[in-house]
Amino acid sequence: MKWVAAPVVLSTALLLAGCTPEQQRGFLPEGSEGATNHTDGITGLWVTSWIVLLAVGVITWGLIIWATIAYRRRKGQTGLPVQMRYNMPIETFFTVVPVILVLGFFAFTAQEQSKIEQRYEAPENVVEVIGKRWAWDFNYVNDDVYFQGVQVQTDDEGEATDDTMPVLYLPVDKTTELRLETRDVIHSFWVVEYLYKKDMIPGQTNYMSFTPTKTGTFMGKCAELCGEYHSMMLFQMKVVEQDEYDAYIESLRDAGNTGQVTKEFNPNQEHIAGDNDSAKAQND
């Protein structure tokens, strides 16, 4: 087996060495490298998975082609070939290997997911993100200020205009917890380069815990079909140095955006109140 394994490993290394940076990260979005403390682990899991599955595919295709050629009907042959009911070694192999692959994928996926889902005991920065049709509100909990966004507007060509884009500011290298809420229907918070998204469920708080490790502007959007203008439910995430973040927080305070955005405009609360009133009237 070592004489077989060595050429395979060498060939794989040479093949990967010739890949472009996009191919080496499995065609994941540009800018995701090192964007948070989680993205490199997600990239490694993804790339390793498709390499293993590609190897399985190559072996499977090779066996199919070999069987097609080796057992094809020769000139002058008639009738059916010799029939075999089963081949225990091959059937055992075809059973054991997939089970090992499935267990392996499950184990590594669960391990990576547990890292991503682990909440910080005392995050340095907490932001409450509220999704609404079709924009975003951001409560900067630690600083008791807020930002209220409006639906992104488009230009004559249908492209989103940057000056109407809601912007979420985060300080770099600070442990961060996002508390995800929705004011109406199901939304999904997705920062594309962060390689992770999470649903926002009515009546439920979900959490994302991470540390932004690279400054820059990252694209965000709603990843759950939520109505007519779902495609325009966009935002930007700007990860900046601490002094720039402090200056932005101070600008919100100067603009009078002190306190926190509440859920008083939640249409679901009106429906719930109406249903309760109807039930009470029926009981009376």
N, C-alpha and C positions, 0 to 999 in steps of 0.2 A: 504493500500500500504506500510506503514512503516514496517508492519510485514513481508512483502515480500522482501522489499528492504534491510533490515538489514541482513538476511541470505545471500543474494546475494553478498553484499559488503564484508561481513566477508569471504565468500568462495573465492571471488576474491583475497582478501588480502592474505589469506593463500596460495592460488595457486601461486601468484606472489612471495611470500616469499620463496617458495621452488624452484624457478627458478635459473638456473645458471647465472653468469654474462653475458654470451653470449646471453642467452634467454632474460634477462632483458633489453638488448639494441637492441632486435629484430634481432639478428644475424648480426648486422652491423660490419664492419671491426674492428678488435682489434687495439687499439691505437687511435681510433677516439674520445675517451672520453676526452673532454676538449682540443682538439687539436687547435681549434680556438674559437673566441667568438661566432661563429654560430653553432658549431657542436652539442652542448647540446640541442639547440632548435630544430634542425633537428631531432635528436634522439627522443626527446619527442613527436614530431609530428608523427613520424613513428610508435613508440611503441603504442601510444594512438590509432592510426588508426587501427592497426591490432588487438588490444584488442577489440575495438568496433565491427569491422567486424567479428571477431571470435564469439563474443556474438550473433550477428545477425545470423551467420551461425548455431550456436548451437540451437537457437530458431527455425530457419527454418527447420533444420533436425529433431528436436523434433516434430514439428507439422506434418511433412510429415509422420514420423513413427507412431505417434498417429493416424492420419487419416487412415493410411493403416491398423492398427490393429482394430480401433473402427468401421470402416465401411466396413470391409471385409465381403465377402459372407459367411453366416452361413450355416451349414448343413441343407439341406431341403429347402433352399430358392431358388426360381426360378424367372425368369423375371428380369426386371430392378427395382432398388430401386426408391423411390420417388424422382422426379427431382425438383430442385429449380433453378429459373432463376437467382437470385442474393441474396446477403445478404449485405445490406447497411452498417451495422456497420463494418463488416470484410473488405469490399472493401474500405471503408473510411480509416480504419486503414492501409491497405496495400498501400494506396496512400499517406497519410499524413506522415507516418514514413519515407519512402524513401526520400521524399522531404526534411524533416528536416535533415536527415543524409547528403544528398548531399549539402544542404546549409551550414551545419556545417563544413563539410570537406573543402568546398570552402573558407569559411571565415577564418578558421585557417591556411589553406595553403597560402592564399593571405597575411595574416598578417605576416607569417614567411618569405615568399618570399620578401615582401617589406623590411624587415630588412636586408636580404642578399644582395638585389640589391641596397641598399642605398649607394651612394658613399660618401667618406669622403671629406669635403670641403678643408682640407689641410693635406693630408696624410704625415706621417713622412718618409715613404720610398716608392719610385716609381720604378717599374721594368717593362720594356717592354719585353714581351715574344713573340718571333717570331717562329712560327712553319714552318717547311720546310720538304720536303720528303728526309730523314725520320729521322730528328734530331731536335735540338732546339738551338736557340740563345737567350741570355739574355743580355739586355741593362740595366745596373744599372744607371738609369737616374740621380739621385741625385749626384752620384760620378763620372759621365762621364767616366765610364769604361764599358767593355763588355766581354762576354764569348761566343765563337762560338763552338757549339758541332758538332760531327760527328755521323754517324749512329752507333748504338751499335753493337759491334761484339760479336760473340758467340764462345763458346769452343767446344771441340770435341763431347760433349753431347747435343749441341744445346742450352745451357743455356747462358744467357747474362753475359758478363764479366764486373765486376764493374769498372775496370780501364778505360773502354771506355764509361761509362755512363755519359751523361751531368748532371751537378749538379747545382741547383739553390739555392743560399744561401739567407736566410732571418734572420734578427735580431728578437729575441723574444720580445713580448710585445710592438711592434711598429705598429702603424696603417699603413697598407700596401695597395697599389693599384697596381694591375697587369693590364697592358695594353696589350691586346691579339691581335696579328696580325698574318697573314699567308702570306707566300711568294709565295705560289702556289695554292694548292687546299684547300678544307675545312678540317680543323683539329678540334680537341676538346681537350682542356686543362683539365686534370683530375688528381687531387691529391686524391688518393683513400681514405685515412683516413680523408680527409676534407669533405667528403660526398657531394661534389658539383663539377659540371663540367660545362664548358661553351664552346660553339662552337667558332671557329676562322674562320671568313668569309672573303674571298678575297675582298679587297676594303673597309673594315669596321673594326672599332676598337671596341672591346668589353672590358668590365672592370670587374674585381673581386676585391672587397674591403673587407678586413678582418684583424683581429689582431691575429697573431700566439701566442698562450698562452702556448705552451708546446715545449720544446726543443726535438730534435731527428731527425732521418732520416725517411722520408716518401716517399712512392713509388708514382711515377707519370707516366702517359702514355697518349697516344693519344686515345681518345674514339670514333673517327669517322673513319670508313674504308676509307683509303686514298691511297691505292695502294698495290703493291706487298710486301713491307716490313713494312706494318702497325704494325705488331705485335712486331717489334723491335724498334718502335718509343717510347722509354722509357726515363725516367729521374728520378733523385732523388731530393727531396727538403730537404735541411738541415737547420733546424731552430736552431740557435746558440745564445750564449750571444753576447752582443755588441762588446766586445773586440776581440772575435774570428772573428766576421763579419768584423770588421775594418781591421784585419790582412789579411783576404782573399781579400778584396778590394785592399789593398796595394800590395798584390802579383800579382793581375791582372795589376796594374799600373806598377810594376817593370818588368813585362813580355812584356810591350809595348802595352797592350790592352787598350789604351786610346781612347776616342771618343765613337761613337755609330755605331753599325751595321746598315747599310742602306738597302733599298730594291732594290738596283741596280741589284741584281741577280735574281729578280723576273721574271720568264718566262712569267707570264701573261702580264707584261709590254711590252715584246717583241711582243707578239701576238697583243696587243692593238696597238702598233706602226705600226706593219705590216698591220693590218686592216685599220688603218688611211691612210697609204701610198697607199694601194690599192684603197681606196675610192677616195683619191685625184687624183690618176692617171685616174680613170674612169671619174671623173668630168672634168678633163682636156681634 
